[in-house]
Amino acid sequence: MSLNKKYDYIVVGQGLAGTLIVHELLECNKSILIVDISLKASASRVAAGLINPISVRRCIPAFPDFYLKTAIKRYKELEEKLSSNFMHLKPILKLFRNEDVKHLWNDKYLNEGMDIYIKSFNQKNTFNQLNDAFTSANVEPAGNLDVAKFLNDSKKYFSDKCDFLDEKFDFECFDKTKINYKGFDAQKIIFCEGYRVSENPFFSYLPISPTKGEVITIKIPSIKYFDRIISKGVYVLPLGNHLYTVGATYNREDLTDKITSDGQQFLKDRLEGILNVEYEIIDRVAGVRPTVKDYKSLIGWHSENNNIGIFNGLGARGVLAGPYLSNAFVNSSFENISRFSK
């Protein structure tokens, strides 16, 4: 890696957002320097990677249908390119918590076009292991992305196609007029640092509202594998061999990677409303998501320097929205972020 080498792009951060951007840039034959450091409280530590087309609380589409189609198509392409398997398509089982929710979902199915995602309803007590007294619905296409595997496999793929600096980006060493970082020149730089964008002097004014999430891994001795992702206040994601991930909490006050008693109790209480069988907790972890106050992603170029960009704030549905947005950002102009004043 020569100091005289000039890159097309410097990408800061190789979480989900940065990884999707780098894949898009490489397919445009761009040269890239990636600056990234593994941080304990990163969002990927708690990401279930859900591919869920429905906003389950209101039973409405989470995004236009082409987001879902783009995501599934893109991850299949990347699996083939990386010779790997990290997308797992499986239905979501939505357990209704009361009659009102049940009636809402039935009405949306019959009258508001949600039959494109709600494929069928189950009778009461269909699943002996679950509390489904108010019945349930099957949602598909849906599934999850193994985010950690996707990031690790992508990093291996990038290793002989990009240059890396394994460090936290130091703004004191960045020349914004030349787009030069520690002697490395580039045409443009894109920041994908997750919730730490709040420390970024170019974009710190943006309304990032970081949210800590805690998840647990449980073992259910009586259920070796359940073939659906369960949703009822939290998700229960099957991993295989009796193991399941359960999450997640939402905490905007404590942004550390520490496990909290309140967070753990919240997850236990939710499980009481889902499972009819015994389980044991075998692991706990926490991370911080880069959520945005108006729930819209932060994508665009700096108003005073169109060589400095941001691709961030994908939020809880980043796995679903990321493929479409990363392609649109790389292959279109994407104006300055205009909905916020500096």
C-alpha positions as CSV (number, residue, x, y, z in Angstrom):
1,M,0.0,0.0,0.0
2,S,1.8,3.1,-1.3
3,L,1.3,6.6,0.0
4,N,1.4,7.7,-3.7
5,K,-1.6,5.6,-4.6
6,K,-4.8,7.6,-5.3
7,Y,-8.1,5.9,-4.6
8,D,-11.5,6.6,-6.1
9,Y,-13.1,6.2,-2.6
10,I,-12.2,6.0,1.0
11,V,-14.9,4.2,2.9
12,V,-15.0,4.7,6.7
13,G,-16.6,1.8,8.5
14,Q,-17.2,-1.8,7.3
15,G,-20.5,-2.6,9.1
16,L,-23.6,-3.5,7.1
17,A,-23.8,-0.1,5.4
18,G,-20.1,0.1,4.5
19,T,-20.0,-3.4,3.3
20,L,-22.9,-2.9,0.9
21,I,-21.4,0.3,-0.4
22,V,-18.0,-1.4,-1.0
23,H,-19.6,-4.2,-3.0
24,E,-21.4,-1.6,-5.2
25,L,-18.3,0.4,-5.7
26,L,-16.2,-2.6,-6.7
27,E,-18.8,-3.6,-9.3
28,C,-18.3,-0.1,-10.7
29,N,-14.5,-0.9,-10.9
30,K,-13.6,1.7,-8.3
31,S,-10.4,1.6,-6.2
32,I,-11.1,1.7,-2.4
33,L,-9.4,2.3,0.8
34,I,-11.4,0.9,3.8
35,V,-10.8,2.4,7.2
36,D,-12.4,0.3,9.9
37,I,-11.9,-0.9,13.4
38,S,-13.9,-3.6,15.2
39,L,-15.8,-2.1,18.1
40,K,-17.6,-4.0,20.9
41,A,-20.8,-2.0,20.8
42,S,-21.3,-2.1,17.0
43,A,-24.8,-2.7,15.8
44,S,-23.8,-6.0,14.1
45,R,-23.3,-7.5,17.5
46,V,-27.1,-7.4,18.1
47,A,-28.4,-7.5,14.5
48,A,-30.8,-10.3,13.9
49,G,-30.7,-9.3,10.2
50,L,-34.5,-9.7,9.9
51,I,-35.9,-9.5,6.4
52,N,-39.5,-8.6,7.4
53,P,-41.7,-6.9,4.8
54,I,-44.4,-5.9,7.4
55,S,-44.4,-3.3,10.1
56,V,-46.0,-5.7,12.5
57,R,-47.5,-3.2,15.0
58,R,-49.7,-1.5,12.4
59,C,-49.7,-4.3,9.8
60,I,-48.6,-2.1,6.9
61,P,-45.8,-2.6,4.4
62,A,-42.4,-1.6,5.9
63,F,-41.2,-0.4,2.5
64,P,-42.4,-0.5,-1.1
65,D,-42.4,-4.0,-2.5
66,F,-39.3,-3.4,-4.7
67,Y,-37.1,-3.0,-1.6
68,L,-37.9,-6.6,-0.6
69,K,-37.4,-7.9,-4.1
70,T,-34.1,-6.0,-4.4
71,A,-32.8,-7.3,-1.1
72,I,-33.5,-10.9,-1.8
73,K,-32.0,-10.7,-5.3
74,R,-29.0,-8.8,-4.1
75,Y,-28.1,-11.2,-1.2
76,K,-28.5,-14.2,-3.6
77,E,-26.0,-12.5,-6.0
78,L,-23.6,-11.8,-3.1
79,E,-23.9,-15.4,-1.8
80,E,-22.9,-16.6,-5.3
81,K,-20.1,-14.1,-5.6
82,L,-18.6,-15.0,-2.2
83,S,-19.3,-18.7,-2.5
84,S,-21.2,-18.5,0.8
85,N,-24.6,-18.8,2.4
86,F,-25.8,-16.1,4.8
87,M,-29.4,-15.4,3.8
88,H,-32.0,-17.8,5.2
89,L,-35.5,-17.4,3.8
90,K,-38.2,-18.6,6.2
91,P,-41.7,-17.5,7.2
92,I,-42.3,-15.2,10.1
93,L,-45.0,-16.5,12.5
94,K,-46.8,-13.5,13.9
95,L,-48.5,-14.4,17.2
96,F,-51.4,-12.2,18.1
97,R,-51.5,-10.9,21.7
98,N,-55.2,-10.2,21.8
99,E,-58.4,-10.1,19.8
100,D,-57.9,-6.5,18.6
101,V,-54.6,-7.3,17.0
102,K,-56.1,-10.5,15.4
103,H,-59.0,-8.4,13.9
104,L,-56.6,-5.7,12.7
105,W,-54.5,-8.3,10.7
106,N,-57.6,-10.0,9.3
107,D,-59.0,-6.7,8.2
108,K,-55.7,-5.7,6.5
109,Y,-55.6,-9.0,4.8
110,L,-59.1,-8.9,3.5
111,N,-59.4,-5.2,2.6
112,E,-56.1,-3.4,2.3
113,G,-53.9,-5.6,0.1
114,M,-51.8,-7.2,2.8
115,D,-52.4,-10.6,1.3
116,I,-49.3,-10.1,-0.7
117,Y,-47.3,-10.8,2.5
118,I,-49.8,-12.5,4.8
119,K,-50.0,-15.9,3.3
120,S,-52.3,-17.7,5.8
121,F,-53.7,-17.7,9.3
122,N,-53.4,-20.5,11.8
123,Q,-56.0,-21.9,14.2
124,K,-55.9,-21.4,17.9
125,N,-53.4,-23.7,19.7
126,T,-51.8,-24.9,16.5
127,F,-48.4,-24.9,18.2
128,N,-48.3,-26.7,21.5
129,Q,-45.0,-25.2,22.5
130,L,-46.2,-21.6,22.0
131,N,-48.8,-19.3,23.6
132,D,-51.0,-18.9,20.5
133,A,-54.4,-18.6,22.2
134,F,-55.4,-15.7,19.9
135,T,-54.1,-17.4,16.8
136,S,-51.4,-16.4,14.4
137,A,-50.4,-15.5,10.9
138,N,-47.7,-16.6,8.5
139,V,-45.7,-13.8,6.7
140,E,-43.6,-14.4,3.6
141,P,-41.3,-13.9,1.8
142,A,-39.3,-13.2,4.9
143,G,-36.2,-14.5,6.7
144,N,-32.9,-13.3,8.1
145,L,-29.4,-12.4,7.1
146,D,-26.5,-13.8,9.2
147,V,-24.9,-10.3,9.4
148,A,-21.7,-11.4,11.1
149,K,-21.1,-14.1,8.5
150,F,-21.9,-11.6,5.7
151,L,-19.4,-9.0,7.1
152,N,-16.7,-11.6,7.7
153,D,-17.0,-13.3,4.3
154,S,-17.1,-9.8,2.6
155,K,-14.0,-8.7,4.4
156,K,-12.1,-11.8,3.1
157,Y,-13.3,-11.0,-0.4
158,F,-12.3,-7.4,-0.1
159,S,-8.8,-8.3,1.2
160,D,-7.2,-8.7,-2.3
161,K,-9.4,-6.1,-3.9
162,C,-9.2,-3.1,-1.5
163,D,-6.6,-1.7,0.8
164,F,-7.3,-1.6,4.6
165,L,-6.4,0.6,7.5
166,D,-7.4,-1.2,10.7
167,E,-8.0,1.8,13.0
168,K,-10.5,4.3,14.2
169,F,-10.7,7.2,11.7
170,D,-8.7,10.2,13.0
171,F,-10.2,13.5,11.8
172,E,-7.1,15.4,12.9
173,C,-5.3,13.5,10.1
174,F,-7.9,14.3,7.3
175,D,-7.5,17.1,4.8
176,K,-11.0,17.9,3.6
177,T,-9.9,20.1,0.7
178,K,-7.7,17.4,-0.9
179,I,-9.6,14.3,0.5
180,N,-6.4,13.1,1.9
181,Y,-6.1,10.8,5.0
182,K,-2.7,10.2,6.4
183,G,-1.1,10.7,3.0
184,F,-3.6,8.6,1.1
185,D,-5.4,10.6,-1.6
186,A,-8.9,9.9,-2.9
187,Q,-11.5,11.5,-5.1
188,K,-14.3,11.0,-2.5
189,I,-14.9,9.7,1.0
190,I,-18.0,8.1,2.4
191,F,-18.6,7.8,6.1
192,C,-20.5,4.6,7.2
193,E,-19.5,4.7,10.9
194,G,-22.8,3.8,12.4
195,Y,-23.9,5.6,15.6
196,R,-20.5,7.2,16.0
197,V,-21.4,9.6,13.2
198,S,-22.3,11.8,16.2
199,E,-18.5,12.3,16.6
200,N,-18.0,13.2,13.0
201,P,-17.4,17.0,12.6
202,F,-19.0,17.0,9.1
203,F,-22.2,15.3,10.0
204,S,-22.6,15.6,13.8
205,Y,-25.5,18.0,13.3
206,L,-27.6,15.2,11.8
207,P,-30.3,13.8,14.2
208,I,-28.8,10.5,15.0
209,S,-30.6,9.0,18.0
210,P,-28.5,5.9,18.9
211,T,-30.4,3.0,20.4
212,K,-28.9,0.3,22.5
213,G,-30.2,-3.2,22.0
214,E,-29.7,-6.3,24.1
215,V,-30.3,-9.8,22.8
216,I,-30.0,-13.3,24.4
217,T,-29.3,-16.7,23.1
218,I,-31.5,-19.4,24.6
219,K,-31.5,-23.2,24.4
220,I,-34.9,-24.9,24.3
221,P,-34.3,-28.6,25.0
222,S,-37.7,-29.7,23.7
223,I,-37.5,-27.9,20.4
224,K,-34.5,-28.8,18.2
225,Y,-35.5,-26.5,15.4
226,F,-38.6,-24.4,14.7
227,D,-39.0,-23.6,11.0
228,R,-40.2,-20.0,11.4
229,I,-39.1,-16.8,13.0
230,I,-41.5,-16.0,15.9
231,S,-42.7,-12.4,16.4
232,K,-44.6,-11.2,19.4
233,G,-43.2,-8.1,21.0
234,V,-39.7,-9.5,20.4
235,Y,-38.4,-11.9,17.8
236,V,-37.3,-15.5,18.4
237,L,-34.9,-16.5,15.6
238,P,-34.0,-20.3,15.2
239,L,-30.3,-21.0,14.9
240,G,-30.4,-24.8,14.9
241,N,-29.5,-27.5,17.4
242,H,-32.0,-26.2,20.0
243,L,-30.6,-22.6,20.0
244,Y,-32.5,-19.4,19.4
245,T,-31.7,-15.7,19.4
246,V,-34.2,-13.5,21.2
247,G,-34.3,-9.7,21.0
248,A,-34.2,-6.9,21.2
249,T,-34.5,-4.2,23.7
250,Y,-34.5,-0.4,23.0
251,N,-32.5,1.9,25.3
252,R,-31.6,5.4,24.3
253,E,-30.0,6.3,27.6
254,D,-27.3,3.7,28.2
255,L,-25.1,3.4,25.0
256,T,-22.5,1.0,26.5
257,D,-22.1,-2.6,25.7
258,K,-23.0,-3.6,29.2
259,I,-25.9,-6.0,29.9
260,T,-28.6,-4.5,32.1
261,S,-31.0,-6.1,34.5
262,D,-33.9,-4.1,33.1
263,G,-33.1,-5.3,29.6
264,Q,-32.8,-8.9,30.6
265,Q,-36.1,-8.8,32.5
266,F,-37.8,-7.3,29.5
267,L,-36.7,-10.2,27.3
268,K,-37.7,-12.8,29.9
269,D,-41.1,-11.2,30.3
270,R,-41.7,-11.3,26.5
271,L,-40.6,-14.9,26.4
272,E,-43.2,-15.7,29.0
273,G,-45.9,-14.6,26.6
274,I,-44.4,-16.7,23.8
275,L,-43.2,-20.0,25.1
276,N,-45.0,-22.8,26.9
277,V,-41.8,-24.8,27.4
278,E,-38.7,-24.5,29.5
279,Y,-35.6,-22.8,28.2
280,E,-32.2,-21.7,29.5
281,I,-30.2,-18.5,28.7
282,I,-26.7,-19.4,27.4
283,D,-25.4,-16.0,26.2
284,R,-26.1,-12.3,26.4
285,V,-24.8,-9.4,24.2
286,A,-25.5,-5.7,23.6
287,G,-24.8,-3.3,20.8
288,V,-25.8,0.2,19.6
289,R,-27.9,0.9,16.4
290,P,-27.6,4.1,14.4
291,T,-31.2,5.1,14.4
292,V,-32.5,8.4,13.2
293,K,-35.2,10.6,14.8
294,D,-37.4,10.7,11.7
295,Y,-36.7,7.1,10.8
296,K,-35.2,8.1,7.4
297,S,-31.7,7.0,6.4
298,L,-28.9,9.5,6.2
299,I,-27.6,9.4,2.7
300,G,-26.1,12.1,0.6
301,W,-23.2,14.5,0.1
302,H,-22.1,17.3,2.4
303,S,-23.7,20.7,1.4
304,E,-20.3,22.4,1.5
305,N,-18.2,19.6,-0.1
306,N,-19.7,17.2,-2.5
307,N,-16.7,14.9,-2.2
308,I,-17.6,14.1,1.4
309,G,-20.6,11.7,1.7
310,I,-22.5,9.7,4.3
311,F,-24.4,6.4,4.1
312,N,-25.7,5.8,7.5
313,G,-28.8,5.4,9.8
314,L,-30.2,2.4,8.1
315,G,-31.9,1.5,11.4
316,A,-33.6,-1.7,12.5
317,R,-34.6,-2.6,8.9
318,G,-31.2,-2.0,7.4
319,V,-30.9,-5.5,6.0
320,L,-34.1,-5.0,4.1
321,A,-33.5,-1.4,2.9
322,G,-29.7,-1.5,2.5
323,P,-29.4,-3.2,-0.9
324,Y,-31.7,-0.8,-2.7
325,L,-30.4,2.3,-1.0
326,S,-26.7,1.4,-1.5
327,N,-27.3,0.8,-5.2
328,A,-29.2,4.0,-5.6
329,F,-26.5,6.0,-3.8
330,V,-23.6,4.7,-5.9
331,N,-25.5,4.8,-9.2
332,S,-27.4,8.1,-8.9
333,S,-26.7,11.6,-7.8
334,F,-28.3,11.5,-4.3
335,E,-28.5,15.2,-3.5
336,N,-27.3,16.9,-0.3
337,I,-29.2,15.9,2.9
338,S,-31.7,18.7,2.7
339,R,-34.3,17.9,5.3
340,F,-32.1,19.1,8.1
341,S,-30.4,22.5,8.5
342,K,-26.9,22.6,9.8
